[in-house]
Amino acid sequence: MSPEKMDNAGAIPLANGLGFVFGFLGVVAIFIQQSLTMFLPLLMPPLVCTIFCVLLFKTQPKTNKDNDNSAPVRIDVI
């Protein structure tokens, strides 16, 4: 029976493993950057509309409902 031999050359060195991880993170970062470049123009109209709606809402004068002396509408049914 032959003794078991360890295959030290087949093991992944730490530098190769770190290179693989950082390379994968680089590919993911490039994908995210390209996706933002493509989808950022599509996000502009909702953002502008939201800003304008908030500005319109915030610039409306405040009404005091306690001092409202108007009578409610009353309909007489015959």
C-alpha positions as CSV (number, residue, x, y, z in Angstrom):
1,M,0.0,0.0,0.0
2,S,1.5,3.3,-1.1
3,P,1.6,6.3,1.4
4,E,-0.8,9.1,0.7
5,K,0.9,12.2,-0.9
6,M,-0.3,15.7,-0.3
7,D,-0.8,17.8,-3.4
8,N,0.6,21.2,-2.4
9,A,0.8,22.5,-5.9
10,G,-2.9,22.1,-6.4
11,A,-3.9,24.3,-3.4
12,I,-5.0,27.9,-4.2
13,P,-2.5,30.3,-2.7
14,L,-3.8,33.2,-0.6
15,A,-2.8,35.8,-3.2
16,N,-4.7,34.0,-5.9
17,G,-7.8,33.7,-3.8
18,L,-7.7,37.4,-2.9
19,G,-7.1,38.3,-6.5
20,F,-10.2,36.3,-7.5
21,V,-12.3,38.0,-4.8
22,F,-11.1,41.6,-5.7
23,G,-11.5,40.8,-9.4
24,F,-15.1,39.7,-8.8
25,L,-15.8,42.9,-6.8
26,G,-14.3,45.0,-9.6
27,V,-16.6,43.3,-12.1
28,V,-19.6,44.0,-9.8
29,A,-18.6,47.6,-9.4
30,I,-18.3,48.1,-13.2
31,F,-21.7,46.5,-13.6
32,I,-23.3,48.8,-11.0
33,Q,-21.6,51.9,-12.6
34,Q,-22.9,51.0,-16.1
35,S,-26.4,50.3,-14.7
36,L,-26.5,53.7,-13.0
37,T,-25.3,55.3,-16.2
38,M,-28.2,53.7,-18.1
39,F,-31.0,54.1,-15.5
40,L,-30.1,57.6,-14.1
41,P,-31.9,59.5,-16.9
42,L,-35.0,57.4,-16.2
43,L,-35.0,58.5,-12.6
44,M,-34.9,62.2,-13.4
45,P,-38.5,62.9,-14.3
46,P,-40.0,61.3,-11.2
47,L,-37.4,63.2,-9.1
48,V,-38.2,66.5,-10.7
49,C,-42.0,65.9,-10.4
50,T,-41.6,65.0,-6.7
51,I,-39.6,68.1,-6.0
52,F,-42.1,70.4,-7.7
53,C,-45.0,68.7,-5.9
54,V,-43.4,69.2,-2.6
55,L,-42.5,72.8,-3.3
56,L,-46.1,73.4,-4.5
57,F,-47.5,71.9,-1.3
58,K,-45.1,73.7,1.0
59,T,-45.7,77.1,-0.6
60,Q,-49.5,77.0,-0.2
61,P,-50.8,79.5,2.4
62,K,-52.0,78.0,5.7
63,T,-55.8,78.2,6.2
64,N,-57.2,78.4,9.7
65,K,-60.3,76.2,9.7
66,D,-61.4,77.3,13.2
67,N,-62.2,80.9,12.0
68,D,-64.0,79.7,8.9
69,N,-67.5,81.4,9.1
70,S,-68.9,80.0,6.0
71,A,-72.1,78.0,6.3
72,P,-72.3,74.5,5.0
73,V,-74.3,73.9,1.9
74,R,-77.8,72.8,2.7
75,I,-80.2,71.3,0.1
76,D,-83.9,71.3,1.0
77,V,-85.6,68.3,-0.5
78,I,-89.3,68.8,-1.1
